Amino acid sequence: MRLSYCAAVLAALFCSPLLAEQQYRIELILFRQGPVLLASRPAPDDWAQGARLLGNRDYREPALMALAAQLVPDQGYQVLLHRAWRQPITHAAQPVALVAGERHYAHYPVQGTLRLQPGQYVTAEATFWINRFGAYGELLGSERLSTRRRLEPNRLNFLDNQGLGLLIKVTPP
């Protein structure tokens, strides 16, 4: 009895790290390519739809700083959001919400969600809004990027959508 109890405790101690969710490193650069598109349809107030809002504690030091530095206005680009973080990629994983800028009521100047699903290739579902506000903070209009694509791990993946582009790199543990 005592021996089986000790074996169970040892198994729990040594196997629990193996059963823990593995954390992938995700890096994302959202940028404008070309002129601002004056879209008139504003983002919905429930844009995050239950996604987990990443905060400052979640972010890691970006590794693609040199690449982001090349996306300059002189070349027709503007970096709108650049974030890196760690998260598990499982079928049950909750999507994450990313924001940039000061909040105006229910919206941010840059806001969006990213859902990553496992498989031979990681599937990304990304929806981002670039919002324009009035003098009193009211939402006037939004540009929208919405795409679903398979990503190759350990590679920089480019997702294009009219005047907005998204670079995503998913690095397995």
C-alpha angles and dihedrals in degrees: 000000000000092000093052090049092053091046091052092050092048092048091051092050096048101035100045094078089052091052095046117107111269114237117228120202111236125191123183133183118189113192142169117239111196131348125345112271109223099219115179102201108093125218115264118258090239092053094139093053094199096317117149109257110228113226134197091274091059096054124096131197108282116241096198097066093124091053093047089050089060092059094085132156091244087066093044098262136114123189108224101174133008118179139157126192144147125249141153117256108215136139089254095046115127117235117252127233119217126194141178130193134019119321118250108195104299096349144070128206087251119023136156151139133242126195119188121195125191127240139111083308121024111247116220125199109190130180120174134171128202104203133205119207134201128232091276097046096263117146110251103174145329141220111220134207114189122168144145119208144154113249127207111227117240091019132099106247122202121210115188128197118168108285096357130072134191128203115195130180120188115193117191119223 
